[in-house]
Amino acid sequence: MLGKLFKLLFILAIIGFIGLVGFAYVGPELGIDFAPAAQEIRMPVTLQGQ
């Protein structure tokens, strides 16, 4: 019984991984943009020395 459960979980993990990879490839074709919003961040830096 426990072996069947592990086998089922393994198969579900493989199917989930294949689905995730497929979505990563097909997503941009469907208009889904995975890129984060770009913004410029400036922070002053004080260096020690000299």
Backbone hydrogen bonds, N-H to C=O, Kabsch-Sander energy under -0.5 kcal/mol:
donor,donor_aa,acceptor,acceptor_aa,energy
5,L,1,M,-1.7
6,F,2,L,-2.1
7,K,3,G,-2.2
8,L,4,K,-2.4
9,L,5,L,-2.5
10,F,6,F,-2.4
11,I,7,K,-2.4
12,L,8,L,-2.5
13,A,9,L,-2.1
14,I,10,F,-2.2
15,I,11,I,-2.5
16,G,12,L,-2.4
17,F,13,A,-2.3
18,I,14,I,-2.4
19,G,15,I,-2.4
20,L,16,G,-2.3
21,V,17,F,-2.4
22,G,18,I,-2.5
23,F,19,G,-2.4
24,A,20,L,-1.9
25,Y,21,V,-1.7
26,V,22,G,-2.6
27,G,23,F,-2.6
29,E,26,V,-0.6
30,L,26,V,-1.2
30,L,27,G,-0.9
31,G,28,P,-1.0
32,I,27,G,-2.3
33,D,31,G,-0.6
34,F,32,I,-0.5
47,L,45,V,-0.6
